[in-house]
Amino acid sequence: MSDCCKAPGESKRQEDQLLCQQCGYKGQPVDRTTIDALLKPESLSQVNGSQYAFCETPSCPVVYYAADGTQLKKEQVRVRVGLKETEDPVPACYCFGVTERMIHEDIQGTGRSSASARIRAEVKEGNCRCEVENPSGRCCLGEVRQAEKRAAAERTGRDQAVARSRGKEIEDAAICQDSGPDRVY
């Protein structure tokens, strides 16, 4: 099991975080192993010895950047970067091939998703490879849980709307029963 899926230890110091020159937000440090594993071969020559950060701004095209100004963008990464994607398939777990669509379909169909439980079991078995599969270099489980929460909230909202609609249908049926054939409106 990689260190990325272990309980978080000491948090990163704020001064260790770099600002993305494209969007101006602070990113999270990312290990060179992650960058080497996920960049397209033709982009590897742009990587130098600098400390890199992962840009977490969804609308920013930059995925990795360094203090020296080096920027590596979405099109230079060999996988889809989940938090920067808006169209299917949006990866939620890179190690085990879980997408947001899969989670959504599970929850819409059955009311629950087994994705996070399945991933936790795999992590316990030492089968995660987040540091070389996930562009952030971190464990995907948090992203999976967030996708489950969003899908559950959407289902809850839909279920409530259906219940309101059915309630209205029942009210309408009662009114129609009370009206009889001779009733004038």
C-alpha positions in Angstrom: 0.0 0.0 0.0 1.3 3.4 -0.8 1.6 6.2 1.7 -1.2 8.2 0.0 -3.9 6.1 1.4 -2.7 6.1 5.0 -4.3 8.4 7.6 -3.0 11.9 7.1 -0.2 12.9 9.3 1.3 16.4 9.7 -0.4 18.8 7.3 1.6 20.6 4.7 3.0 24.0 5.8 1.4 26.9 4.0 4.7 28.3 2.9 5.5 25.0 1.2 2.6 25.5 -1.2 3.2 27.2 -4.5 0.9 29.6 -6.4 -0.3 28.5 -9.8 0.8 31.3 -12.2 -2.3 30.6 -14.4 -5.1 30.9 -11.8 -3.3 32.3 -8.8 -4.4 29.7 -6.3 -2.3 27.5 -4.1 -1.8 24.0 -5.2 -0.7 20.9 -3.3 2.8 19.5 -3.5 3.1 16.5 -5.7 5.9 13.9 -5.9 8.0 13.7 -9.0 7.0 10.0 -9.2 3.4 11.0 -10.0 4.5 13.5 -12.7 6.8 11.0 -14.3 4.1 8.3 -14.3 1.3 10.5 -15.7 2.8 12.8 -18.3 2.8 11.9 -21.9 6.2 10.8 -23.1 6.7 13.9 -25.3 6.2 16.2 -22.2 8.7 14.5 -19.9 11.6 16.6 -21.2 9.9 19.7 -19.7 10.2 18.3 -16.2 13.2 19.6 -14.3 14.4 19.1 -10.7 12.0 21.7 -9.2 9.3 21.0 -6.6 6.0 20.7 -8.4 2.5 21.3 -7.2 -0.9 20.0 -8.4 -3.4 22.7 -9.4 -6.8 22.0 -7.8 -8.7 24.7 -9.6 -11.3 23.0 -11.8 -11.4 25.6 -14.5 -7.6 26.1 -14.7 -6.0 24.2 -17.6 -2.7 23.7 -15.6 -2.3 20.4 -13.9 1.3 20.7 -12.6 3.4 23.7 -12.1 6.8 24.7 -10.5 8.2 27.8 -8.9 10.4 28.3 -11.9 7.4 28.9 -14.1 7.1 25.5 -15.7 3.5 24.6 -16.4 2.1 21.3 -17.5 -1.4 21.3 -18.8 -4.3 18.9 -19.2 -3.4 17.9 -22.7 0.1 16.9 -21.6 -1.2 14.3 -19.1 -2.0 10.8 -20.3 -5.2 10.4 -18.1 -8.3 12.5 -17.6 -7.9 14.8 -14.6 -11.2 14.2 -12.7 -11.6 17.6 -11.0 -10.9 19.4 -14.3 -13.4 17.4 -16.4 -17.0 18.3 -17.0 -18.0 15.5 -19.4 -18.1 11.7 -19.0 -16.1 9.7 -18.2 -15.0 11.7 -15.1 -12.6 9.5 -13.1 -13.3 9.2 -9.4 -10.9 6.4 -8.6 -7.9 5.8 -10.9 -6.6 2.6 -9.3 -9.9 0.7 -9.7 -11.5 2.4 -12.7 -14.5 3.9 -10.9 -16.1 6.9 -12.7 -18.6 9.4 -11.3 -21.1 8.0 -13.8 -20.8 4.5 -12.3 -21.4 5.9 -8.8 -24.3 8.0 -10.0 -26.0 5.0 -11.8 -25.5 2.8 -8.6 -27.1 5.3 -6.4 -29.9 6.2 -8.8 -30.7 2.5 -9.3 -30.3 1.0 -5.8 -30.1 4.0 -3.5 -26.5 3.3 -2.5 -23.0 2.9 -3.9 -20.6 0.1 -3.0 -17.6 2.0 -4.6 -16.1 3.4 -1.4 -16.4 0.1 0.5 -14.9 -1.8 -2.3 -12.0 0.7 -2.6 -11.4 0.6 1.2 -11.1 -3.2 1.0 -8.6 -2.9 -1.9 -6.6 -0.3 0.1 -6.5 -2.7 3.1 -5.1 -5.4 0.8 -2.4 -3.0 -0.4 -3.7 -2.7 -3.9 -3.8 1.0 -4.3 -1.4 2.9 -6.6 -2.7 6.4 -6.2 0.8 8.0 -6.3 1.2 6.8 -9.9 -2.5 6.6 -11.1 -4.2 9.7 -9.6 -2.9 13.0 -11.0 -3.0 14.6 -7.5 -0.8 11.8 -6.2 -3.2 11.3 -3.3 -5.7 8.7 -2.3 -8.9 8.7 -4.5 -11.2 7.6 -1.7 -12.1 11.2 -0.7 -13.1 12.0 -4.3 -15.2 8.8 -4.4 -17.0 9.7 -1.2 -17.7 13.2 -2.5 -19.1 11.7 -5.7 -21.3 9.4 -3.7 -22.6 12.3 -1.6 -23.4 14.4 -4.7 -25.2 11.5 -6.3 -27.2 10.7 -3.1 -28.2 14.4 -2.8 -29.4 14.4 -6.4 -31.4 11.2 -5.8 -32.9 12.6 -2.6 -33.9 15.8 -4.5 -35.4 13.7 -7.3 -37.2 11.4 -4.8 -38.6 14.5 -3.0 -39.8 16.0 -6.3 -41.5 12.7 -7.3 -43.2 12.5 -3.8 -44.5 16.0 -4.2 -45.7 15.2 -7.7 -47.4 12.0 -6.5 -49.0 14.0 -3.6 -50.4 16.5 -6.2 -51.7 13.6 -8.3 -53.5 12.2 -5.2 -55.0 15.6 -4.5 -56.1 15.9 -8.1 -57.7 12.5 -8.1 -59.6 13.3 -4.9 -60.9 16.5 -6.4 -62.0 14.6 -9.5 -63.8 12.0 -7.4 -65.6 14.7 -5.5 -66.7 16.5 -8.7 -68.9 13.8 -10.2 -70.2 13.9 -13.8 -72.7 16.6 -13.2 -70.4 19.1 -11.5 -69.9 22.4 -13.4 -66.5 24.1 -13.2 
